[in-house]
Amino acid sequence: MLFIIYLVLGYWAAGQTIFKNKVIISFRFGGAFLYRLIAACFLGWILIPVAIIKMLFFHN
C-alpha cells in the first residue's frame, strides 16, 4: 500500500519537476506513461520533496 502511494506521489512529482513543459513522444502504447512511472520509481525519493518545495515557494 505504501509503495502505491509512493508511486502516485512520485509520478506527480516527476511531472512537476523533470517533465514540466516537455512533450514526450512514444511510438509504443503506454510508453510515455511507463517512462514517467520508471522515473517516479527510481527518483521519487528526491523528486517528491523537490516538487513539494516548488509548490510551496514558487506558485507557477
N, C-alpha and C positions, 0 to 999 in steps of 0.2 A: 504494500500500500504506500509506504514512504517512497519507494522507487518511482511509482507512478506520479506522485506529487512532484518529486524531483524532476522527472522528465517534462511534466507540464510547465513547471516554472522555468526550467532550462530552455525549453522551446520558446517560451515567451521572451526570456532574456536574450536568447540568440537573435530573435527578431528585432529587439530593441538596440542591440549593440553591433554585432557582426554584419547582419543583413539589412540594416536600416538604410533606406534609399538605394537599394540594389535590386536588380532584376535577375532572377535565377531562371535559366532556360535549361530544361532537361528533356531529352527525347524519350526517356522511359517513363511509364506510368508510375507516378508517385516518387520519381527521382528527386525532385526538389524538396519534397516533404522529408524523405529519408536523409538527404544531405543535411538539412537543418536539424533533424532529430539526432543524428550522429554527433553533430557539433554540440547539441544540448547535452548529450550523454557524457561526452568526454570533457567538455569545457564548462559545464554547468556550475561547478563549484566556484569558479571565478566570475562567470557571466552574471549569475543571479545577484550577487552583491553590487556589481558594477551597474547593472540595469536599475536596481533599486535606488542607488545613489544618483544616477542620471535622472530618474523620475522625480526624486525629491528636490534636487537643486537646479536642474535645467528643464524648464517646462516647455519643451519643443514638441 
